[in-house]
Each structure stands twice: as C-alpha cells, then as structure tokens.
Amino acid sequence: MQAAREIGQGDAELNRRRACPARTLDRFSATVGPRTLEASPLRNPRAFLKPLAMGAPDPLPEIPVTPSRMIHFLDFSNEKMVAKAPDIARKVDILLGNLEDAVPVERKQAAREGLITVGREMDLGDTALWVRINSLESPWVLDDVTQIVAEIGHKLSVIMVPKVEGPWDIHYMDRLLAQLEAKASIQRPIMLHALLETALGVNNIDEIATASPRMQGMSLGPADLAASRRMKTTRVGGGHPGYRVISDPDPSTPDGTPRESAQQDLWHFSLGRMVDACTAAGLLPFYGPFGDIKDVEGCEAQFRAAFIMGCVGTWSLHPVQIDIAKKVFSPDPDEVRFAKRVIEAIPDGRGVHMIDGKMQDDATWKQCRVMVDLAEMLARKDPELAAAYEME
C-alpha cells in the first residue's frame, strides 16, 4: 500500500510537470519507490533555434562576443545620471540601467522611464545597453519587460534576470520576449543574462545555462547568495577574515608561537562552478559586485582572481571601479607579447617548441590564442591598448 501511494504521488507530480512544460528543460525524472519516472523531452533539438512566436526574430546560434570588461550600473531615476549617460558610455563597455535592488519602491517607475529615455534619445556609441529588471515574482517585472521591449527593444542588447533559480525562469522569459519582439517588430533577439543569487540557482546552474539560445551569460550575486546559504558574512563579495586556513603546529617551536595563516576566498568554488557551466554552454561568465568601494586593493584582487579563473568581466558600481575593471580584464601587454611569440613559433598549434626555456605545445598554443584574440578585440575599441599590444 505504501509503495502504491508513493507511485501515485509520483504520477501526480509527473502530471503536474507535464501541465507546466515551461518548468522542464529536456527531461524530468524522479525515483519513486521501486521505479523511476521520466517525462519525454520538451523540445526537439532541431527546433531549438526556431522562434517561439510568429514574427519573432530567429534565435542566435552563437553568442555575440564584444568588449565586456565591466557592466556599469546606473540608477536612471536620477535625472543627473540620465544626462551623464553618453559621457559615461564612452568610458565603459556595457551600460546597465538598474531597476531592482538599490532602487527604492517609490522610484521604480522613474528608473524604468529614465532607462527608456536613455535608450530612445541618447547616443551611446558602440557601448551596449543592458537592463536589470525586477525579480520575476515582483509586482513591477511585467511592466519592466513589456514597456522596455516596446519602447527601446531595438536598442537593448541584454536583460539581466535576478534570482534565477532554474530553467523554468528562463523559459518564461524566453516565450514572453518572443511575443513582445514580434509585436514590436524587433529584428534581432534580446539576450538573457542570469544572476545567480540562491543556492537553488547554483544547484541548477547547468540546466539554466542550456535553457535557451537567448542565454548570454551569468553573474555571481554574492550578497543574496550568502543569505540564501545562511553564510555568516555581511560583505558584498570579497573574502572574510574569519574564513582562513592555518598551518600545522611546529613541534620545534615554543607553545604560543604564531602559526602561519592565510585568508581564503569564500567564492572560489561558486565562481569556478559558474565558469564551467558557462563555458560548457558557450556563455560568458562575469564576476558580480564588490561592495566595499573604498577598498580598491581588495577590489582589484577579487577582480583579478575572477579574470584568471575565466570571467570575461565584472560589475562596476562606482566610477573608481571602472578603471580597476579595465586594468584587470585587459590582458597584460607582456603576456600578450609572449602569447604572440608562441603563435608565431607554432602557427598551426602542432608540435613542441621551446621559448625562453619553457615548453610550448598545442595546449599552451590554445591558451595563447585566447589571450591574443581578447587583446585584438579590445585593441579595436581602445587606441591606448592597441599601442600597448603593438596592434595599431
């Protein structure tokens, strides 16, 4: 009887999932009692790159890769920020209108209207325009999406979706955007960027990454993620003095002799997990916010760790962080020069070659190719970097 009840409960759950296909990526499976229940795939792979609404643009088969060293956040409910948008755009790679956290309830509508003004009236040059909408359960998000797509969807590159917890959140946005794009006669699809801020979202990271061809990338949201995990920190990104390792006691030294100790990175595992999920799915990983604006040294160290681990960029919350991000996420000229030497020595990436006493082979050639490709892309945008990289 117990097994029958369990199987019955499993059938009910399976029927519920079938009734809500937007919550299923490829296959739902659950072990109930003695058997495993599986649902059929939601969408044929051949249909993955077909639009989800009549008249919507075709999904992109490849993620557009453009300079993305910093996503600079602005609150456009402030009229001064709206006026400064063109000047700020010249200094950053991505300009984002923030509608969610840090925007008070009474200024939500003004922030949305300010973003629409920027998209409709301001010349941002080749700087991409993004928006972070309110969370999907909020009372503002539907107006955010419908009004922004209708008014400036042709200017908007990416929508950042906060607190994404599973592929169902992306499926919802995917279908909604297709319908709105068709209605507004938008010619290219608006991409989606998932913000990882909950333990459930991190747990479902692979399914989120492959939920839609609209997926552009992901960012780590350390503050909300810390709260979701019940972590004992009030910091927004960065390390914590209590999270550290200590060396073993040395029996040859007197009791009480200080032992070597080093602070650890709270976000190392989560960041690596995100980088793997993104790169496996062809997406772009970003570090998120560093909240201690005054700690420029700590900010640079955190950004550099993210850059070395594979992130293409980060958030900048204050003008001082723009230059830090530009410095960190632009390859060092000496590294670029060495990478060019390797590629010149092994043009096709085959074989083994010794340069400065170091063995270079196909694996290091691929690493150097990544470095040089990034340098070439940034050199096209930044004349100073072009000179430093000798790519004028």
TAWO-V536473 format. One record per residue. N is the residue number from 1. SS is DSSP state (alpha for helix, beta for strand, coil for the rest). PHI is phi in degrees with one decimal (999 if undefined). OMEGA is omega in degrees with one decimal (none if undefined). Layout:
N/SS/PHI/OMEGA ; N/SS/PHI/OMEGA
//
This chain:
1/coil/999/-179.6 ; 2/alpha/-62.2/178.9 ; 3/alpha/-62.7/179.5 ; 4/alpha/-62.5/178.6 ; 5/alpha/-63.0/-179.8 ; 6/alpha/-62.8/179.2 ; 7/alpha/-65.5/177.4 ; 8/alpha/-61.0/177.1 ; 9/alpha/-64.1/177.8 ; 10/alpha/-64.0/177.7 ; 11/alpha/-62.3/178.8 ; 12/alpha/-63.4/178.7 ; 13/alpha/-65.6/179.3 ; 14/alpha/-62.9/177.9 ; 15/alpha/-63.3/178.4 ; 16/alpha/-63.3/179.7 ; 17/alpha/-65.2/179.4 ; 18/alpha/-65.5/178.8 ; 19/alpha/-74.3/179.5 ; 20/coil/-124.9/-173.8 ; 21/alpha/-62.2/179.5 ; 22/alpha/-66.2/179.8 ; 23/alpha/-93.8/-178.2 ; 24/coil/-120.9/178.8 ; 25/coil/-83.7/-179.9 ; 26/coil/-116.5/-173.2 ; 27/coil/-154.7/173.9 ; 28/coil/-102.6/176.8 ; 29/beta/-137.5/178.4 ; 30/beta/-150.6/176.0 ; 31/beta/-93.0/-179.1 ; 32/beta/-127.6/-179.0 ; 33/coil/59.7/-174.1 ; 34/coil/-87.2/-174.8 ; 35/beta/-134.9/178.1 ; 36/beta/-108.6/179.5 ; 37/beta/-99.9/179.3 ; 38/beta/-133.3/174.6 ; 39/coil/-97.7/179.0 ; 40/coil/-73.2/-179.5 ; 41/coil/-57.4/-178.6 ; 42/coil/-73.6/-173.2 ; 43/coil/-135.0/176.4 ; 44/coil/-61.6/-179.9 ; 45/alpha/-54.3/-180.0 ; 46/alpha/-67.6/-179.0 ; 47/alpha/-95.6/-173.4 ; 48/coil/-64.3/-178.6 ; 49/coil/-101.7/172.8 ; 50/coil/-100.3/-179.3 ; 51/coil/-63.8/-178.1 ; 52/coil/-91.2/176.5 ; 53/coil/-149.2/177.8 ; 54/coil/-63.0/179.1 ; 55/coil/91.2/177.6 ; 56/coil/-78.7/179.2 ; 57/coil/-68.4/177.0 ; 58/coil/-65.2/174.3 ; 59/coil/-60.2/-180.0 ; 60/coil/-82.6/177.8 ; 61/coil/-74.6/179.8 ; 62/coil/-131.8/177.6 ; 63/coil/-74.7/175.1 ; 64/coil/-61.8/179.5 ; 65/coil/-107.8/-179.8 ; 66/coil/-129.6/175.9 ; 67/coil/-52.1/-172.8 ; 68/coil/-141.8/-173.7 ; 69/coil/-67.3/177.9 ; 70/beta/-143.3/169.2 ; 71/beta/-102.9/-174.9 ; 72/beta/-92.0/-176.5 ; 73/beta/-86.8/175.1 ; 74/beta/-136.7/175.0 ; 75/coil/-100.2/-175.0 ; 76/coil/-83.4/168.1 ; 77/coil/-72.7/176.0 ; 78/coil/-88.6/-176.7 ; 79/alpha/-60.7/178.0 ; 80/alpha/-65.2/178.1 ; 81/alpha/-68.2/176.7 ; 82/alpha/-60.6/-178.8 ; 83/alpha/-64.8/-177.5 ; 84/alpha/-84.8/-172.7 ; 85/alpha/-53.0/-179.6 ; 86/alpha/-62.8/179.0 ; 87/alpha/-68.0/179.5 ; 88/alpha/-66.3/-178.2 ; 89/alpha/-59.1/-180.0 ; 90/coil/-68.2/-176.0 ; 91/coil/-99.0/-173.0 ; 92/coil/-125.8/177.8 ; 93/coil/-89.4/-178.3 ; 94/beta/-134.0/176.2 ; 95/beta/-109.9/-176.0 ; 96/beta/-118.5/172.0 ; 97/beta/-86.6/-175.7 ; 98/beta/-90.3/177.6 ; 99/coil/-113.8/-170.8 ; 100/coil/-97.9/-176.9 ; 101/coil/-54.7/-179.2 ; 102/coil/78.6/174.2 ; 103/coil/-107.0/-178.5 ; 104/coil/-59.3/-178.0 ; 105/alpha/-54.0/-176.1 ; 106/alpha/-70.0/-179.8 ; 107/alpha/-115.1/-179.3 ; 108/alpha/-59.8/-177.8 ; 109/alpha/-65.3/179.2 ; 110/alpha/-63.9/178.3 ; 111/alpha/-64.8/178.1 ; 112/alpha/-64.9/-179.8 ; 113/alpha/-65.5/177.4 ; 114/alpha/-65.0/176.9 ; 115/alpha/-62.4/179.0 ; 116/alpha/-61.6/177.0 ; 117/alpha/-61.4/179.2 ; 118/alpha/-61.2/-178.2 ; 119/alpha/-66.7/-175.0 ; 120/alpha/-88.1/-168.9 ; 121/alpha/-117.4/-173.0 ; 122/coil/-99.8/174.4 ; 123/coil/-92.8/-178.1 ; 124/coil/-99.2/-179.3 ; 125/coil/65.1/179.7 ; 126/coil/-95.0/177.3 ; 127/coil/-78.0/-178.5 ; 128/beta/-72.7/176.7 ; 129/beta/-108.1/178.0 ; 130/beta/-119.8/171.4 ; 131/beta/-140.3/166.8 ; 132/beta/-103.2/-179.9 ; 133/coil/-78.1/173.4 ; 134/coil/-71.7/-176.1 ; 135/coil/-61.6/-170.2 ; 136/coil/-66.7/178.4 ; 137/coil/-91.2/-174.3 ; 138/coil/-80.2/178.1 ; 139/coil/-78.3/-176.5 ; 140/coil/-102.7/-167.0 ; 141/alpha/-66.4/-177.7 ; 142/alpha/-64.6/175.7 ; 143/alpha/-65.8/176.5 ; 144/alpha/-52.8/-172.5 ; 145/alpha/-69.9/-174.4 ; 146/alpha/-66.0/-178.3 ; 147/alpha/-70.4/-176.7 ; 148/alpha/-67.3/179.8 ; 149/alpha/-65.2/-179.7 ; 150/alpha/-64.3/-173.7 ; 151/alpha/-87.5/-173.6 ; 152/alpha/-135.5/-179.7 ; 153/coil/-58.3/179.6 ; 154/coil/-73.0/179.2 ; 155/coil/-102.6/-172.8 ; 156/beta/-86.6/179.9 ; 157/beta/-91.0/-170.1 ; 158/beta/-143.7/169.2 ; 159/beta/-107.9/175.3 ; 160/beta/-88.2/-177.3 ; 161/beta/-104.0/-178.4 ; 162/coil/-78.3/171.5 ; 163/coil/52.6/175.4 ; 164/coil/-71.0/-174.9 ; 165/coil/-113.4/180.0 ; 166/coil/-171.9/-178.5 ; 167/alpha/-61.2/-179.7 ; 168/alpha/-61.5/178.1 ; 169/alpha/-65.6/179.1 ; 170/alpha/-71.0/178.4 ; 171/alpha/-60.6/178.6 ; 172/alpha/-59.7/-179.1 ; 173/alpha/-65.9/-178.3 ; 174/alpha/-60.3/-178.6 ; 175/alpha/-67.7/-179.2 ; 176/alpha/-61.2/-179.4 ; 177/alpha/-64.5/178.8 ; 178/alpha/-59.7/179.4 ; 179/alpha/-65.8/-179.3 ; 180/alpha/-70.3/177.5 ; 181/alpha/-63.5/178.7 ; 182/alpha/-62.2/-178.8 ; 183/alpha/-63.5/-178.2 ; 184/alpha/-92.0/179.8 ; 185/coil/56.6/178.1 ; 186/coil/-79.0/-171.1 ; 187/coil/-90.9/179.0 ; 188/coil/-131.5/-175.7 ; 189/coil/-71.6/172.9 ; 190/coil/-82.2/-175.9 ; 191/beta/-86.4/180.0 ; 192/beta/-119.9/178.7 ; 193/beta/-126.1/-175.4 ; 194/beta/-92.0/176.4 ; 195/beta/-101.7/-177.4 ; 196/beta/-90.0/-174.3 ; 197/coil/-132.3/179.4 ; 198/coil/-136.2/177.7 ; 199/alpha/-62.1/178.9 ; 200/alpha/-64.6/177.8 ; 201/alpha/-61.7/177.7 ; 202/alpha/-64.2/-179.9 ; 203/alpha/-65.8/-178.7 ; 204/coil/-103.7/-168.8 ; 205/alpha/-62.5/-179.0 ; 206/alpha/-67.9/178.8 ; 207/alpha/-67.8/176.8 ; 208/alpha/-64.3/-176.4 ; 209/alpha/-61.3/-176.0 ; 210/coil/-106.8/-174.1 ; 211/coil/-72.9/-174.5 ; 212/coil/-161.9/173.1 ; 213/coil/-67.6/174.2 ; 214/coil/-75.2/-175.5 ; 215/beta/-62.7/179.1 ; 216/beta/-98.3/-177.6 ; 217/beta/177.5/-179.6 ; 218/beta/-143.0/171.5 ; 219/beta/-127.5/176.6 ; 220/beta/-90.9/177.2 ; 221/coil/-106.4/-168.6 ; 222/alpha/-67.8/-175.8 ; 223/alpha/-69.3/179.2 ; 224/alpha/-66.8/178.3 ; 225/alpha/-64.8/177.0 ; 226/alpha/-61.0/178.7 ; 227/alpha/-65.5/-179.7 ; 228/alpha/-62.1/-178.6 ; 229/coil/-86.6/-174.3 ; 230/coil/60.2/175.4 ; 231/coil/-72.4/-175.1 ; 232/coil/-95.8/177.7 ; 233/coil/-148.4/175.7 ; 234/coil/-111.5/-177.9 ; 235/coil/-85.6/175.9 ; 236/coil/-103.6/-176.3 ; 237/coil/79.6/179.8 ; 238/coil/78.2/-178.8 ; 239/coil/-88.7/178.3 ; 240/coil/-147.5/-176.3 ; 241/coil/-62.8/179.3 ; 242/coil/-87.3/-178.3 ; 243/coil/-99.2/-170.7 ; 244/beta/-151.7/173.5 ; 245/beta/-114.0/-178.8 ; 246/beta/-136.2/-178.9 ; 247/coil/-71.4/176.3 ; 248/coil/-65.1/176.3 ; 249/coil/-64.3/179.6 ; 250/coil/-97.8/-177.3 ; 251/coil/-63.8/-178.8 ; 252/coil/-86.7/-179.8 ; 253/coil/-107.1/-179.1 ; 254/coil/-64.2/175.3 ; 255/coil/-58.2/179.7 ; 256/coil/90.6/177.2 ; 257/coil/-67.8/-179.0 ; 258/coil/-57.7/178.1 ; 259/coil/-99.1/-180.0 ; 260/coil/-62.3/-179.2 ; 261/beta/-145.7/-179.3 ; 262/beta/-143.0/176.8 ; 263/beta/-71.3/-178.0 ; 264/coil/-107.8/179.8 ; 265/coil/-92.4/179.6 ; 266/coil/-61.2/-168.5 ; 267/coil/-108.1/-174.5 ; 268/alpha/-60.7/-178.0 ; 269/alpha/-64.6/-177.1 ; 270/alpha/-62.1/180.0 ; 271/alpha/-65.0/178.2 ; 272/alpha/-62.6/177.9 ; 273/alpha/-62.4/179.8 ; 274/alpha/-67.5/179.3 ; 275/alpha/-61.0/179.0 ; 276/alpha/-61.6/-178.7 ; 277/alpha/-62.6/-179.0 ; 278/alpha/-67.3/-175.5 ; 279/alpha/-67.9/177.2 ; 280/alpha/-64.2/-178.5 ; 281/alpha/-100.5/179.7 ; 282/coil/77.6/-180.0 ; 283/coil/-100.8/-178.2 ; 284/beta/-110.9/178.7 ; 285/beta/-90.8/179.4 ; 286/beta/-128.2/165.4 ; 287/coil/-73.4/-177.9 ; 288/coil/-97.1/-173.5 ; 289/coil/-86.2/167.3 ; 290/coil/-117.0/-166.0 ; 291/coil/-80.9/-178.3 ; 292/coil/-86.4/-173.3 ; 293/coil/-60.1/-177.3 ; 294/coil/-71.9/-176.6 ; 295/coil/-87.1/-176.9 ; 296/alpha/-68.7/179.4 ; 297/alpha/-68.9/178.1 ; 298/alpha/-65.6/177.8 ; 299/alpha/-62.5/-179.7 ; 300/alpha/-62.9/179.4 ; 301/alpha/-63.3/179.6 ; 302/alpha/-67.1/177.7 ; 303/alpha/-61.5/-177.0 ; 304/alpha/-66.5/177.3 ; 305/alpha/-61.0/179.0 ; 306/alpha/-65.8/179.4 ; 307/alpha/-62.6/-178.9 ; 308/alpha/-64.5/-179.0 ; 309/alpha/-76.4/175.0 ; 310/coil/126.2/178.2 ; 311/coil/-69.0/-179.2 ; 312/coil/-89.6/-178.8 ; 313/beta/-171.4/-176.1 ; 314/beta/-150.5/173.6 ; 315/beta/-92.9/167.8 ; 316/beta/-122.5/-176.2 ; 317/coil/-102.4/-176.1 ; 318/coil/-149.6/-179.0 ; 319/alpha/-52.5/-179.0 ; 320/alpha/-63.5/-178.5 ; 321/alpha/-81.1/177.6 ; 322/alpha/-62.5/-178.7 ; 323/alpha/-66.7/177.5 ; 324/alpha/-63.0/-179.8 ; 325/alpha/-64.0/-179.9 ; 326/alpha/-62.8/179.1 ; 327/alpha/-66.4/-172.7 ; 328/alpha/-73.2/-172.9 ; 329/coil/-90.2/168.7 ; 330/coil/-104.6/-177.7 ; 331/coil/-56.3/178.2 ; 332/coil/-63.8/-178.8 ; 333/alpha/-55.6/178.3 ; 334/alpha/-64.3/177.7 ; 335/alpha/-64.2/-179.6 ; 336/alpha/-66.0/179.1 ; 337/alpha/-61.3/178.8 ; 338/alpha/-65.4/179.2 ; 339/alpha/-60.9/178.4 ; 340/alpha/-64.8/177.7 ; 341/alpha/-62.6/179.7 ; 342/alpha/-63.5/-178.7 ; 343/alpha/-65.7/177.7 ; 344/alpha/-67.1/-178.9 ; 345/alpha/-75.3/-179.2 ; 346/coil/-127.2/-172.1 ; 347/coil/-57.1/-176.7 ; 348/coil/-97.3/178.1 ; 349/coil/76.6/-177.4 ; 350/coil/-109.8/176.7 ; 351/coil/85.9/-178.1 ; 352/coil/-126.2/-178.8 ; 353/beta/-142.3/177.7 ; 354/beta/-103.0/176.7 ; 355/beta/-130.6/-178.5 ; 356/coil/54.1/177.3 ; 357/coil/77.2/-179.7 ; 358/beta/-113.1/-180.0 ; 359/beta/-74.5/176.2 ; 360/beta/-121.2/179.2 ; 361/coil/-139.5/-175.5 ; 362/alpha/-63.4/-179.8 ; 363/alpha/-68.1/179.2 ; 364/alpha/-69.7/175.9 ; 365/alpha/-60.3/178.3 ; 366/alpha/-63.3/177.6 ; 367/alpha/-61.1/-179.6 ; 368/alpha/-67.0/178.0 ; 369/alpha/-62.3/176.5 ; 370/alpha/-59.4/-178.2 ; 371/alpha/-64.1/-176.9 ; 372/alpha/-71.1/178.2 ; 373/alpha/-60.3/178.2 ; 374/alpha/-64.5/180.0 ; 375/alpha/-62.5/179.7 ; 376/alpha/-64.3/179.6 ; 377/alpha/-64.5/-179.5 ; 378/alpha/-70.8/179.7 ; 379/alpha/-64.5/179.0 ; 380/alpha/-68.3/-179.2 ; 381/alpha/-94.5/-169.4 ; 382/coil/-121.5/-179.3 ; 383/alpha/-59.5/179.1 ; 384/alpha/-64.9/177.3 ; 385/alpha/-67.9/177.7 ; 386/alpha/-58.0/178.3 ; 387/alpha/-68.4/-178.7 ; 388/alpha/-65.5/-178.8 ; 389/coil/-88.2/-177.0 ; 390/coil/57.1/-179.8 ; 391/coil/-123.7/-177.2 ; 392/coil/-72.1/none
//
